[in-house]
Amino acid sequence: MNRFSIFLVCGLLALLSVLAFLQYRWLGQISTSEREQMQRRLDADTKNFADDFNREIQGAYFNFQLKSDSWKTKNWDDFSERYNFWQDKTAYKDLIKDFYFVQFDEARSVSKFDRTANTFENAALPTELESLKAKLKPEGILQPVAIDVPALLMPIHDNEPAVGKILLRTKTIEDNVRQGEPIPLPKKFGVLIVELNENVIKEQILPDLSRKYFSEGANADFNVAVANRENQSIFQTQKVSNNDATAKLFDLSSNNFVFYANRELMPKKVEGERSEQMVFSRVETLTTSNVSEKGQTTKIEQGATRELPERVLQLLPKERQGKVEIRVQSQNTPNIRVFESKTTDNDGFWTLNVQHNAGSLDNFIANTRNKNLAISFGILSLLAVSIILIFLSSQRAKLLAQRQVDFVSSVSHEFRTPLAVIYSAGENLADGVARESAQVAKYGDLIKGEGKKLSAMVEQILDFAGANSGRKKYDLREQNIDQIIAETLNECQPLLDEKGFEVETDIAENLPKINVDKSALSGAIQNLIANSIKYSNGSKWLKISARNGDNKLRIIVEDKGIGIAKNDLKHIFEPFYRAKAVVDEQIHGNGLGLSLVKQTVEAHGGKIAVESEVGRGSKFTVHLPLTIYQK
């Protein structure tokens, strides 16, 4: 592992860390910007929802303002024309359930609009409107909305005709109060009751507006609910617990003053006429935009606002304090009072609440940001892991290549010795150095032995290649394990005798038969015996045991050789691996023996374990499961 590779990997990982930090900051900034953009869009859609709703209600309210002369003379043409005009322009023709007019005469006479005859006929207030009687008084302030019915209440003031523009008088009020001049209280000729169809509101208007503003695109993720002032549910698409945006419904206040206007219904201007408007507690200057073509809406926007001095408020009658009065007038006639109420009571009777289905808009933005961060960090982490894996793979490939080079070197060395012996013996025989039959036989045995070593090494290499390619086939047959061990020891006896080894056996009786490849298993045991001899370190003892237990057959080969260091134990079954101590001691080998043993054992469904201590020997245990092979 060179320094350049390490520095390169560390540099790449550091770069990925910087990118992760920048990604975190950028996503935070994007989330903040997205939050603001979504909030603006949500506020706009919520406001448009409320404006559309209030426009329908205001259309049903302001469109039917009449001067008292129409009621006195019972000339209903003007009202019928306004009703037909409203019918043509509204999308909800059943919004208005009925019209009732209560006249403030001695009999408190009540009349109902007959839509067939286009006239008001004498009638009695229905049960659902009985609760309004207490609110209908000729003097005082009249709330424009009876939300519990629901109904709209419009005062008809005596001798005040026409619709034009709003004009508020902002001067001389304090002077009039100081001079003790009376402040005239306007008297009402009667009240027009516009009874609304609650089912149309709940089942048509609110669902239609919900679909219009909160059913497509990003807004489809929002829930809509409408509640009254007591927080009772009026309408909801889903339950709303937190509000991302709110707006007022049934809002007829002056700063949200939008209504139908028909230019042809307005009186013509007569020069020289003027009228006045009195406002108490708060003075508002309002302007009216030009009235457009017939059927279009006119919006009155709020202008400057100032409060009357407290000293003036103290001089006013109590019933006039805290009130706002707005009158609509034309330049040619006295004015008609359109709307009057306490400023606080007219600020919407229902509330539109909008909430993101993630719990809140903040939760949605946070969840989205976390998802984006998770994806981004996941990709960066994948890149980091890939870099590390590529680095480790390259190091592993480099290590494997080095082991292969060492393997070729060791195999070449292993081949060189027997080949040299064979060459020397053959040369002596060819040159006639050995002529006696005993000498010839000796050279023949020498050539035979070295040739056998070469054959064994070649077979070992071929077995390794076959096992790794997956082409090696095992001939599994029912075998006696004690017989396999006996034949294996017989095969190794010449080597054991040559090295002077004492072999101790401990084979349990009545061992079960198992299905194994006799040749392959014998070769694995021979390999373990050969390693014990090779790494004996002067000790001439080894032991072979066979036991049955835990539904497994165990074959144990142990010695008192040089042992294996702990750092090498996890590598000894890897191909071409040779411990550093073994290489330093110049003990011959190619690093394939134990790898072949492991492959053979695992091919039989077993496993091999090792216990070793440096200087005290090693113990290899082969575990073969009986449940798989036992008949």
N, C-alpha and C positions, 0 to 999 in steps of 0.2 A: 504494500500500500504506500504510494508515494505522496509527498506533500501537496503536489499540484492537485491531485484528485481530491484530497481532503479539503483544500482551500476552495476548489470549484464547487463542491457540494455545499459547504458552509455558506459560500457566497449566494448560491441559488436559494437556499433556505432563508437567508437573511432578506433577499429580495422578495420572496413570497411573504415574509412577515410584514415588510413595508407595504406591499400591495394589500394585505389583509387589513392593516390599519387605515390606509387610504380608503379602501372599500367601505369600512365601517363609518368613516366620517362622511363620505359621499352619500351613502344610503341614508344617514341621519339627516343630511341636508335635503335630499330628495323627499324624504318622508315629511319633513316640516313643510316644504313647499306644496307637496300633494295634499297635506292636511288643510292648509290654508285655501287651496284651490277647491277642494271638495266642500269645505265649509261655506265658501262663497256661493258655490253652485247650489248647495243645499238650502242656504238662506234665501237665495233668489227663487228657487222652486217652491219653498214653503210660503214665501210672500206671495208669489203668483197664485198658489193654491188659495190662500186666504183672500186675495184680491178678487179672484174669480167667484168665490163663494159670496163674499160681501157685495160684489157687483149684482149678483142675482137678488140678494135680499134688498139692497138699496134700490134696484130697479122696481121691486114690488112696493117700495115705500115712497120714494120721491116722485114717481111717475103719476101718482094719484093726488097731488096737491091741487086743491080747488079753492077758489074764492067762495066766501060764505053766500054770495048771491045765488050761486048754483043750487045750494041747499034750500035757500029761502024760497026761490021761485020754482023749485023742483024741476029744473031744466037739466035733464041728465045727458044731454047730447055731448057735452064736454067730457063727462066722465066716461061715457061709452066709447068716445073716440080714443081717450087715453087707455081704456081697457083693451080695445082692439089693437092699438099701437103696441102695448105691452105684449099681447098675445103673439103678434107678428115677430117680435124681437127676442122673446125669451126661448130658451131651449127646453124649459120645463113648464109646460102649459098648465099642469096640475099643481104647481107650487102653491098657488093661492086657492085655498079651499072655499072661502066665502068672504063677502064684504058686509059689514054691519056699520050702521051710523047711529050713534047715540046723541040725540039733541038735548042740550041743557035747557030744556023748558020745564014748566012745572010738572008735566007728566013724565019727564024723562023718556020721551017716545023713542022707540027703536025701529029701525027699518033695515031691510035686507035687500041686497042687490039681486035682482032677477036677471040672470044672464040671457034668458030667452027673450024677455020683453025689454031688456036694457033699461030697467027702471028700478028704483028703490021702493019696496013695498013694506007696509007695516008688518012687524014680526016681533017675536020675543027672543031674547038672548038664549042660546042653547045652554045646556048644563055646563059644558066645558068652559064657557065664557062667563059664568056667574061670578067667578072669583075676581073678575076685572071691575065689577061695579064699584068696589071701594077705591079703586085707583082713578076712576073717571070723575074729575071735579072741574068745575068751571074756572077755578083759580088755582094758582100754584104751578109747580113744576110737574110735568107729565113725562114719565119714562117712556121712551119710544118703543121699547121691546118688552113684551110680556113673555119671557122665555119659557115659562112653565106650560103655556098653552100649546104651541107658541103662536104669538100674534104680534102684529105691528100696530102701534097706536099713534095716530096722527092728529094733532089738534087742528081744528078749523076755527080760526080767529075771526071775530066779527069785524066786518068792513076792512078786510086786508086781502086784496086780490093780487094776482099776477105772479109770474116767476121771471126773474132776471138775473141779477148778480148780487153777491153778498156785499153789504156795506156796513161797517161797524163804526159807530161814533166813538171817538177816542178823547173828546174834549168836553169841557163844561160840566162833567158829572160832579166833580168836587165842588164846583161853584154852586150848582143847583142844590146839593146837599147842605152846604153852608148857609145858603140863603133860605133854607127851610121850604123850598118849593116841593110840592108833592111829586113822588115818582110814580107815574101811573102803572098799575099792574094790568097787563093785557088780559082781557076776558075771552073765554073760548065760547064759540057758538055751539060747538059739539066736537065729537071725536069720531074719526073714521077708524074702525077696527078691521085690519086685514088679517084674517085668520089663515095661517099657513098650514100646509099639509105636512105633518111631521114625517110621514112615511116617505114622501118624495125626497125630503132632505136626507134621511138616513139611508134610504135604499136606492136613490138615484144620484143625487148631487154629490154627496160625499164619496160613494164608490167611483163615480165617473172621474172626479178630480183626482182620486187616488191612482186610478189607472193612467190618467193623463200625465201626472207628474212623478209617480213613484212605481212604475211597472216596467220600465225599459232601461237598458243600459246599466250604468252604475247605480242609478236611483232604484233599481229593482231590489237592491239589498237593504232598503229602508222599510221600516214598519211605521204605520200611520195610526194614530189614535186621536179621538176628539173627546174631550171631557168638559163638563160644566164647572161652575165655580165651586161646587161641593166635591169636585174631583170624581164625580160619577161618570162612568163610561157612556158615551153617546154612540160612538162608532169606533171600530178598530179593525185593522187587518191582522195585527198580532198584538199581544200585550206589550205595552211600552212602560218601562220602569224608569229609564233615564231619558232626558231630552237632549238631542243634538241640535234641534231647532224648534222654535215655537212661533205661533202667530195667533192673533185674535180673530175669532169668528163672530158674526153678528155685531160687527164693529161699525157703528154709524157716527163715529166721532168726526169732528171737523177736519182733523188731519188725515182722514181717510174718506173724504167726501166725494164719492163717485156715484153718479146716477144717470138714468136715461133722461135725455132732453130732446124734445121735439120742437124745432125752431118755429114751425108753423103754429104751434099752440101758444107762443108767447105774444103778448100785446105789443102794439106799435108804440114807438117813442113819441111822447108829446113834450114839446119844449116848455121849460119853465116849472116843471114839477119836480119835487124832491121829497125825500123821506129820511127818517133818522132811525138809528139802531142803538139800543142801550145795552151795554155789557157790564156786568158786575163781577167784582173779584178778579177778573182777568180780562185784559183787552187784547183782542187779536185782530190783526190786519190781514184780510184775505183778498185774494184776487181770483178772477174767473177767466179761464181761457176762452177764446172765441168759440162760439157754438158752431159745430160743423153741420154737415148736411143732415137732413131728416133721418132719424134712426140711429145717429151716432151718439156716443156718450160724451159728457162734459165732466171734466175733473177739476175740482176746486182745491187748490193747494194752500197750505198754511204759510203765512208770511211771518212778520215780526210779532213778538209777544212781549208784553210787559205786565207786571202786576200793579194793581192799584195800591196806593199807600195804605198802610194799616189805619191811619186816622180816618180815611174815607170809609173803609170797611166798617169801622165801629159806628159810623153815623147811619149806615144802611139798615133797613129792617132785617130782622133775623131771617125771615123767609126768603130774602133776596141775596143773602150772603152765601158765597161758595157756589154760585150758579153761573152758567154760561148760556146766553141766548144768542141764537143765530137767526137772522132774518134774510130772506131772499126778496129782492126788490127789483123793480125796473125803474127807468128814469122818468116814467110818465105817470105812475100810479102809486098809491100807498103800498106799503110792503106787506108781504104775507109771512107769517112766522112758520119756518120750516121745521126747526128742530130745537128742542130745549131739554136740558137735563143737567144733573150734576156732572161735573167733569169726570169724577172718579167712577161714577156708576155706568158711564157709557163706553168704557174702555173694553169692549168685547165681553160677551156673555158666555161664549164657549172658547176653549183653547185647543188649538191644533198642536199636537205633539208629534215629533218625528224622531225616530231612533234607529240607528243602524242595527241590523240583526246580529252583529257581533257583540252587542251589549252597549257599544257606544262608538262614535267615530274614532275616538282616540284608541279604543281597543282594536278596531279594524286596522288603523294605520300601524299600531305597534305589532299586531300579528303579521301584517304584510311585511313590515320591516324585518321582523324576526325570521320569516320564511326566506326573504331575499338574502338575509345575512347567512342563514343556514345553508342555502344553496351556494352562495358565493364562497363561504368558508369551506363547504364540502368540496367544491371544485379545487380551491387552493390546497386543501388538505390532501386531496387525491393527487394533485401535482407533486406535493411535498413527499407523500408516500411513494409515488412513482419514482421520484428522483432517488430516494433512499433505496428502493428495491433495485433500481437499475444499477446503483452504485454497489449494493451488496451482491447482485448477480454478476456484475463484472469482476468483483473481487473473488466470488466463488468460482467463476469461470477461469480466472487467472490461477487460483489455487488448484483447480482440477487439472488445468493444463500443466501446471508444474508437477502435479502428482503423476500425470501421464508420462511426462518426460522422465521422472524418477523411476517409473515403472519400466519404461523401455530400457533405461540404463541398468536397472537391477536385473531384468530378464536377460538382457544381453550378457551381463556378468554371470548370471546363473547358467546360461547356455554355454558360455565360453569355457568353463571348467570341464564339464563332461565332454564337450567337443574336443578340447585339447587332449584329454585322456584317451578318447577314442582314436584321435589322429595319431598320438604317440604310439599306442599299442598296435595300431594297424601298420604304422611305418616299421616297427620292429619286426612284425610278422613278415612284412613284404621284403625286408632287407635280410631275412634269414637269421636275425639275431637269436630268435627263439626257434630252436629246431626240435628240441625234445618235446615229447607228447605232453609232459606235465606242464612245461612252460607255455606251450600252445594253449592248453586248457585254461591255464591261469589268465593268459591274455584274453581268451574268449569270454571267460566269466567277467573280466573287467569291462570289456566292451559291452557285454550284455547288461551289466548293472548300470553303466553310465547311459546306455541307450534307454533303459527303463526310466531313469530320472528325466531324461529329455522328453520321453513320451508322457510322463506324468505331468510335467510342466505344460506341455502343449495341450493336453486334455483339460488341465485346469483353466487355461486361457479360453479354450473353446467352450467349456461349461459356462464360464462367466459371460461370454458373448451371447451364448444361447439363452441364458437366463434373462439377460437384459433386453434381448430382442423379443422375448415372449414366445419363442418358438420351441423352447425345451418342453418335452412331454415326459410325464412321470407314469411309470407302470405300477399302479397301486394294486397290491395283492395282499391277501391275509398272510401275515408273517409272525414268527415267534421272535420277540425282541432279544431273548437270551441267546438264540442261535445267531442272530445278526451280530451281536457283540462278540461272540466266540469266533466267528469267521473274520471279523474285523481285526481282532487281536492276532489271529493266525497270519493275516496279510501283513501286519506290522512286525511280526516276530523277528525277521532278519534285522530290521533297523533297531529293534529293542535289544537284540543280542549284541549287535555291533556297538551300540552305545552303552551296553552294560546296565540296562534299566531293569528295575524290579517292579512288576505290575501287580497291584492288589485289586481284586475284583470283589464286589458285593452285590450280587444279583439276587433279588428277592424270588422266592418260589411262587409258582402258579401265576406268573404274570399273564395277563390277558393277551390274546392275539390282536394285532391291529393291522389295518390296511396301509401299507407303506410301499414306496419304491425301495427295494432292498439295496440295490446298487447305490442309489443316491444317498440314502441314510447312512450306509456303510462308509461312503466317501466322506461324509460330513464328520463322522466319528473319527475316521483316520486322520482327517485334517486337524482335529483337536488334539489327538495323540501326538502327531508330528510337531505341533506347536509346543506341547509340553516338553518334548525331547529337545527341540531347538533352543528353547529359552529356559533350560533347566538350571543354568548357572552352577553346574557341578553336582546338583542333587540328582540322584538316580532313582527317584521314586515317583510313581503316579498311581492313581486309583480310578477305577471305573465302577460306577454304581448304577443300579436300575431299581426304581421304586414305583409303586402304584398307590395313588391316593388323590382325593379331591377330583375324581373323575378324570385324572390325567396320569399319563405315564411319563416319569422323569428319568432321563439319562444324564448322569453326572460324570464329568471328567475333571479331576483336580490334580494339582502338582505342587511342588515346593520350589518353584523356579524363581526367576527374578521379579515376577509380579508386574503389575501395570499401574502407572501413576493415575491419580484421580482425573487429571486434566485430559488424559488420553482415553479413559474408559468410554466416553460418549462418542468417540471417533473410530474406535477399533473395528467396527463393522462397516465402515465406509470403504468403497473401492479405492485401492492404491494407497491407502493411508498406512504409514509406518511411523511408530513413535520415535521421537527424537533420540531417546536413549538407545533404542535398537539400532538406529542408523549410526550413532556415534560409536557403538560397540562393533560396528561392521558385521552384524549378523545378517546373513543372506536371507532374501525373501523378496516377494513381489507385491505384497499388500492385498492379495486377492483371496487368500484362504478363508479368513473369517467372514468376508463378504459373501462368499459362496455358501458357507455354512448357514448363515442367516437366511439367504434366499431359499435354500433347500428346506429348512425347518418351516419357514413361513408358507412355502408351497404345500406342506403337509398340514396346514392349519394350526401350527404351533408357534412357539416363540422361544428365544434363547436369552438367557440372562447370565451375567458375569459378576463374580465377587472377586476382588483382588486387593492385595496389599503389597507394596513394593518391598522386595527382599524376603517375602514369606510365601509367595506362590499365588496361584489363581485357581478359581473354581467356576467351570462353565456348566450350566444346567440347561438341558433341552427339554421343553415341555410339549408333549404331544397329547391333544385331547382325545379321549376314548369315545365320546358320544358321537363323533363324526365317523369314525372308522370301525368301531367295534360291531361285530355281527351277533 
